[in-house]
């Protein structure tokens, strides 16, 4: 009976050590992944101006005529006139 009790306590102790080891490994993984996570970067003034320039449309008025091979606002036309 005494050996059975010792065996049960030894087994519980091993399981307890496994739990502690798994918790420790989990904490280490959490720390490592958060330290290597990409940080939030803010856009500089130059990049914001580039985005605004790309977003804005062509300020020059354009007239497109006919059907042809010239690209005018996504359409193929015969003649494109910029003012």
C-alpha positions as CSV (number, residue, x, y, z in Angstrom):
1,X,0.0,0.0,0.0
2,X,2.8,2.4,0.9
3,X,4.4,1.8,-2.5
4,X,1.2,2.5,-4.3
5,X,0.8,5.8,-2.5
6,X,4.4,6.8,-3.3
7,X,3.7,5.9,-6.9
8,X,0.6,8.1,-7.1
9,X,2.4,11.0,-5.5
10,X,5.4,10.6,-7.8
11,X,3.1,10.5,-10.8
12,X,1.2,13.6,-9.6
13,X,4.5,15.4,-9.1
14,X,5.6,14.5,-12.6
15,X,2.4,15.8,-14.1
16,X,2.7,19.0,-12.0
17,X,6.2,19.5,-13.4
18,X,5.0,19.0,-16.9
19,X,2.3,21.6,-16.4
20,X,4.8,24.1,-15.0
21,X,7.1,23.4,-17.9
22,X,4.3,23.9,-20.4
23,X,3.2,27.2,-18.8
24,X,6.9,28.4,-18.8
25,X,7.3,27.5,-22.5
26,X,4.0,29.3,-23.2
27,X,5.1,32.5,-21.4
28,X,8.5,32.4,-23.3
29,X,6.7,32.0,-26.6
30,X,4.3,34.8,-25.8
31,X,7.2,37.2,-24.9
32,X,9.2,36.3,-28.0
33,X,6.2,36.7,-30.4
34,X,5.2,40.1,-29.0
35,X,8.8,41.4,-29.1
36,X,9.2,40.5,-32.8
37,X,5.7,41.6,-33.8
38,X,5.8,44.5,-36.3
39,X,5.2,47.8,-34.8
40,X,2.6,50.3,-36.1
41,X,4.3,52.8,-38.4
42,X,2.9,56.2,-39.1
43,X,3.0,57.7,-42.5
44,X,5.3,60.6,-43.1
45,X,4.2,63.9,-44.7
46,X,5.9,63.0,-48.0
47,X,4.1,59.6,-48.2
48,X,0.8,61.3,-47.5
49,X,1.4,63.8,-50.2
50,X,2.3,61.0,-52.6
51,X,-1.0,59.2,-51.7
52,X,-2.9,62.4,-52.2
53,X,-1.3,63.0,-55.6
54,X,-2.1,59.5,-56.7
55,X,-5.7,59.8,-55.5
56,X,-6.4,63.1,-57.2
57,X,-7.5,63.1,-60.8
58,X,-5.9,64.9,-63.6
59,X,-6.7,68.6,-63.1
60,X,-6.4,69.4,-66.8
61,X,-9.7,69.2,-68.7
62,X,-9.6,66.5,-71.5
63,X,-11.9,66.0,-74.4
64,X,-12.1,62.5,-76.1
65,X,-13.4,62.0,-79.6
66,X,-14.2,59.0,-81.7
67,X,-13.1,55.3,-81.5
68,X,-9.4,54.4,-82.0
69,X,-6.2,53.4,-80.3
70,X,-5.4,56.4,-78.0
71,X,-6.1,55.8,-74.3
72,X,-8.3,58.5,-72.8
73,X,-9.6,58.0,-69.3
74,X,-9.7,54.2,-69.8
75,X,-11.4,54.4,-73.2
76,X,-9.8,53.9,-76.6
77,X,-10.4,57.0,-78.7
78,X,-9.3,58.5,-82.0
79,X,-8.5,61.9,-80.7
80,X,-7.6,63.3,-77.2
81,X,-7.5,67.0,-76.6
82,X,-6.0,68.5,-73.4
83,X,-6.8,72.1,-72.6
